[in-house]
Amino acid sequence: MYAHESQEPKRLITLLSEQRELYQRLRDLSERQRSLISSDRPEQLLSILRERQTLVAALAKLNEQLAPFRRNWDVLYQGLPADLRVSANKLLQDINGLLRVILKTDQEDSALLAARKQSVGQRLRDVGGGQAANTAYARQSGAPSLAPGADVTG
């Protein structure tokens, strides 16, 4: 066995631990994102989205480092000492669980934002319809009409 081969199992565990940490941070940001969406503070979402983008980029780099391990996964996994196999299995379960939670939350957030968008669109259409009705009423009564969007509040 070469010296670098004895380091591979430890390196794998280190990379999986880093991956789990990144997914935990991504989940935390996902929860903060949900809070902002639910509390109707979308202006703060951009900051969260930038942080998430940074984490996704870090995960992509980490994935590149994990690629050689995935190529020979079955052989590598079977060759791990029992304690490291247990650690790798636990880390992979944690990662998969975190990923499921993140994906579910993102899907729910997307649906919530779509519903909000539709609601705001409907309110804007209602306001537009109200302005048209006011203009039509003003014409019928002989009152001077206001230019669209005119400020009548002073």
Order of alpha helices (4+ residues) and beta strands (2+ residues): alpha-alpha-alpha-alpha
